[in-house]
Amino acid sequence: FWGATVITNLLSAVPYVGNTLVQWIWGGFSVDNATLTRFFAFHFLFPFVIAGATLLHLLFLHQTGSNNPLGLNSDVDKISFHPYFSYKDLLGFAIVLIGLASLALFSPN
């Protein structure tokens, strides 16, 4: 509750629209249940938005390729994204997941 109050009050320093912006985020004149529900929904949905943007970025990167400011033909040294890079990313994800799961299961305190 107090964290939301302090962080949203930082937005009141924005010139001209600060107080209006804070009241719009709060949904009233103070932090209450509606504000906390809105923040909870934002914290729940934001990782899905980030994952979707990441997948969209990878799709466009895979279709058009990386930026080539020199205009040189770089098709000679290209390797495909899948399976080489995707398996490398999955291996790193699996290592981190196994490490965190083993910490949570074998040393919970």
N, C-alpha and C positions, 0 to 999 in steps of 0.2 A: 504494500500500500504506500509506504513512505518513499520507497524507491521510485515508484511511478510518479509520485508528486514531485520529487526532486528533479528527475530527468525531464519531465514535461515542463517544469518551470524554467528549465534552461532555454526552452524555445521562446520564452517571453522576451529574450534579449534581441530577437529578430526585429529590425527597425520597421515601424509602421504597422505591421500585421502580427506582431508577437503575441499580444494578449488575445486577439481574436483566434489565432492559430491554437493557442493553448486551450481556450474554451471549446473550440471545435474538436480537438483531440479528446478532451475530457467528456464531451457530450453534455456539458452543463457548466456550473460554476465551481465544481470541485471534483476530485477523484471519488467515484462511488462504484457501485456494483457494475453498472453498465460499462464504465471505463475498464475495469479489470477484466470483464468478459470480452471486451474488444481486444485487449492486449493478449489475452489467452488465445483467442482465435487467430490473431496475427502470428503469435509464436508457434502455433500449430501448423498454419498454412504456409509460412514463409519457407521452410525447408523444401516443401514440394514445389514451390515456385522456383527456387534455386536449382533443384534437380531438373525441372522442365527446361529452364534456360540453358543449363549445361548440356542436356541432350540435344536441344535445338542448335546450340553452338557446334557440337560435335557433328551433327548432321550437315550443317552448312560447310564446316571445315572439310568433311569427307567428300562432299560434292564438288566444291570449287577449289579446294586446295588452300595452301597457306598464301600469305601476301608475298608478292614477288616484285619489289619496287624497281629492280634493274631490268625487268622484262626478259631475262634470259630463260632459255628452255631448261627447266630443271626436271624433266621427266626421266632423265637417265638414272638418277640416283634415288628415285622414289621407292619406298617399300609401303605395302598396304597397311592400313590402320588395323584391320582385323586379319589375321589373328595375332600379329606381333605385338602391337601396343595394347590391344584390349586384354590379352592374356597377362601382360606385364602389370597392367592396372588391377586386374582381378587378383593376381598373386599378392600384390601389396595390400589390397583391401583384406584378403584372407589372413595375412600375417597380422595386421593390426587387429582384426576381429578376434582371432585366436588369442592374441596377447591380452586384450581387454577382457575376454571371457574367462581366461585362466586367472587373471588377477581378481575378477569378481567372484569366481567360484572357489578358488583355493586360498585366498587371503581377503575375506570380506571386510575385516576390520582394519 
